[in-house]
């Protein structure tokens, strides 16, 4: 054999993360982008780099959902965990983490309550005189209906949200005219809420009042499956003693009541 030939030119430096300002996952691809003096980078290489960037961004969005309809959080607790500086307000959540098409819009309260709108239509809030029927539920009276049907959200999502929560609360308003706020509040299961679970916020209802007034109750439970309120049983009413009912949002929280 003849004598060895002359040495070749040095090859491209492909060492990992030679620039301390680059993340380890980006160093190789950025070095390819920056070191293209000889125009050796093909369009396919650029496309691979762009696709990997999109995949990384998509993964980051999955790990840190921002509560939009296209990227809903599992609950408001998860939302504030990922984005602690986010303000309270309306967001989208998806408790079953499936297709976001069945996500539901809720009001998020800090530190981690997902509040479902269960507002009663205005026409049922105004005091109205009913003929007295002993121990009758409001839904059984003429024009009444089950309060829980006002929560217009998918039942499977609501069931999962309850499982993800430690406690729940809901405000109920009894609007009255000459009708004392002597009522029983029925849970979603149909059971009567014990007095220990009901806080009286205010009570301006009395037989002597000839003006419209109201009484407000806050129902708090450490068993989320008991809310929303399904019905009430009014005790003192007739054509002259009028009443109406209004329910507020039911909030499912990741904290003990």
C-alpha positions in Angstrom: 0.0 0.0 0.0 1.1 3.6 -0.6 1.6 6.3 2.0 -1.4 7.7 3.9 -3.3 10.7 2.3 -3.6 14.2 3.7 -6.1 14.7 6.6 -9.6 15.7 5.8 -11.4 18.9 6.8 -12.9 19.1 10.3 -16.6 17.9 10.6 -19.5 19.9 12.1 -19.6 20.1 15.9 -22.8 18.3 17.1 -22.0 18.4 20.8 -25.0 18.7 23.1 -25.8 22.0 24.8 -22.6 23.9 24.1 -24.5 27.1 24.7 -25.5 27.4 28.4 -28.5 29.7 27.5 -30.2 26.9 25.6 -32.4 24.2 27.1 -31.0 20.7 26.6 -33.9 19.7 24.4 -33.4 22.7 22.1 -29.6 22.8 21.8 -29.2 20.3 18.9 -31.9 21.8 16.7 -30.9 25.4 17.4 -27.3 24.5 16.5 -28.5 23.3 13.2 -30.5 26.5 12.6 -27.5 28.7 13.6 -24.8 26.8 11.8 -26.1 26.9 8.2 -23.3 28.7 6.5 -23.0 26.0 3.8 -26.8 25.9 3.4 -26.7 22.2 4.4 -30.0 22.1 6.4 -32.8 20.6 4.3 -36.4 21.8 4.4 -37.3 18.4 5.9 -35.0 19.1 8.9 -36.7 22.4 9.5 -40.1 20.8 9.3 -39.1 18.2 11.9 -37.9 20.9 14.2 -41.2 22.9 13.8 -43.3 19.8 14.4 -41.4 19.0 17.6 -41.9 22.5 18.8 -45.6 22.3 18.2 -45.7 18.9 20.0 -43.9 20.4 23.0 -46.3 23.4 23.1 -49.3 21.0 22.9 -47.9 18.9 25.7 -47.4 22.1 27.8 -51.0 23.1 27.2 -52.3 19.7 28.3 -50.2 19.9 31.5 -51.3 23.5 32.2 -54.9 24.0 31.0 -56.0 27.6 31.0 -59.8 27.2 31.2 -60.7 28.1 27.7 -63.3 26.0 25.8 -60.5 24.5 23.6 -58.3 23.8 26.7 -60.5 23.3 29.7 -59.2 22.5 33.2 -60.4 19.5 35.1 -61.8 21.8 37.8 -61.3 25.3 39.1 -59.0 23.9 41.7 -56.7 22.6 39.0 -56.9 25.9 37.1 -55.8 28.0 40.1 -53.1 25.4 40.8 -51.6 25.9 37.4 -52.3 29.6 37.1 -52.5 31.1 40.7 -52.6 34.6 39.4 -55.7 34.1 37.3 -58.7 36.2 38.5 -62.0 34.7 39.7 -64.5 34.5 36.8 -66.2 32.3 34.2 -64.0 29.4 32.8 -64.5 26.1 31.1 -63.8 22.8 32.9 -64.0 19.2 31.8 -64.1 16.8 34.8 -64.1 13.7 32.7 -61.0 14.8 30.7 -62.5 13.5 27.5 -63.5 15.4 24.4 -63.8 19.1 25.2 -67.1 19.3 23.3 -68.9 18.3 26.6 -67.0 20.8 28.7 -69.1 23.0 31.0 -68.9 26.7 31.8 -68.6 27.5 35.5 -67.7 30.4 37.8 -64.3 29.8 39.5 -63.9 31.1 43.0 -60.6 31.0 44.9 -59.1 29.0 46.5 -60.7 26.3 44.4 -64.5 26.2 44.0 -66.2 25.3 40.8 -69.6 27.0 40.8 -72.4 25.8 38.5 -75.2 28.2 37.6 -78.5 26.9 39.0 -80.5 30.1 39.0 -84.2 29.9 39.0 -86.1 31.7 36.2 -87.2 35.2 37.4 -91.0 34.3 37.0 -90.6 31.8 39.9 -88.8 34.2 42.2 -91.7 36.7 42.7 -94.1 35.9 45.6 -97.3 34.2 44.4 -100.3 32.9 46.3 -100.9 29.2 46.3 -103.8 27.2 47.9 -102.4 25.4 50.9 -101.7 21.7 50.6 -100.3 20.1 53.7 -96.7 18.9 53.4 -96.6 19.5 49.7 -93.3 20.2 47.9 -93.0 23.3 45.9 -92.6 21.3 42.7 -96.0 19.7 43.4 -97.8 23.1 43.5 -99.4 24.6 40.5 -96.5 26.2 38.4 -93.7 24.8 40.6 -90.9 22.6 39.5 -87.8 20.9 40.8 -85.1 23.4 41.6 -82.3 21.1 40.6 -83.4 21.1 37.0 -82.2 24.7 36.8 -78.6 23.3 36.7 -78.3 23.0 32.9 -75.1 20.9 32.8 -74.3 17.3 31.7 -75.2 14.9 34.5 -72.1 12.8 34.0 -69.9 15.9 34.3 -71.7 17.0 37.4 -71.3 13.6 39.0 -67.6 13.6 38.4 -67.2 17.2 39.7 -68.8 16.0 43.0 -66.3 13.2 43.2 -63.4 15.6 42.8 -64.7 17.9 45.6 -64.5 17.9 49.4 -67.5 20.1 50.1 -70.4 22.0 48.5 -72.5 25.1 49.2 -75.5 26.9 47.7 -77.6 29.9 48.6 -81.4 29.8 48.5 -83.7 32.8 48.8 -87.3 32.6 50.0 -89.1 35.7 48.6 -92.2 36.4 50.7 -95.3 38.6 51.4 -97.0 38.0 54.7 -95.5 34.5 54.7 -92.9 33.5 57.4 -89.9 31.6 56.0 -90.9 28.4 57.7 -89.6 25.8 55.2 -87.8 22.5 54.9 -85.0 22.4 52.3 -84.6 19.1 50.4 -81.3 17.9 49.2 -80.7 16.5 45.7 -81.3 13.0 47.2 -84.7 14.1 48.5 -83.6 14.0 52.1 -84.4 17.0 54.3 -81.3 19.2 55.1 -80.6 19.2 58.8 -80.6 22.6 60.6 -76.9 22.1 61.2 -76.3 22.3 57.5 -78.4 25.5 57.0 -77.1 29.0 57.9 -79.6 31.8 58.0 -78.0 34.8 56.3 -81.0 37.0 56.9 -84.8 36.7 57.5 -87.1 39.6 56.8 -90.2 37.5 56.3 -93.1 37.8 58.7 -96.9 37.7 58.8 -97.0 41.4 59.6 -95.1 42.5 56.5 -97.4 43.7 53.7 -94.4 44.4 51.5 -92.3 42.0 49.5 -89.3 40.8 51.6 -86.9 37.8 51.6 -85.0 35.3 53.7 -81.7 33.9 52.6 -80.2 30.6 53.6 -76.7 29.2 52.9 -76.6 25.4 52.7 -73.2 23.9 53.4 -72.3 20.3 53.4 -69.2 18.1 53.4 -71.0 15.6 51.1 -71.0 17.2 47.6 -73.5 14.7 46.2 -76.3 16.3 48.3 -76.3 19.5 46.2 -77.9 21.2 44.3 -81.1 21.7 46.4 -83.9 19.8 44.7 -87.0 21.3 46.4 -88.5 22.9 49.4 -91.5 22.2 51.6 -93.2 25.5 52.6 -95.2 25.4 55.8 -97.1 28.7 55.9 -98.8 30.0 52.8 -102.1 30.5 51.1 -103.6 32.9 48.5 -102.8 35.8 50.8 -99.5 34.5 52.2 -97.4 34.6 49.1 -93.9 33.2 48.4 -91.4 32.6 45.6 -88.1 30.7 45.5 -84.7 31.6 44.0 -81.6 29.5 44.0 -78.0 30.7 43.4 -75.0 28.9 42.0 -73.9 25.6 43.7 -70.2 25.6 44.4 -68.1 22.4 44.6 -64.9 23.1 46.5 -61.6 21.4 47.3 -61.7 22.5 50.9 -63.5 21.4 54.0 -66.5 23.5 55.0 
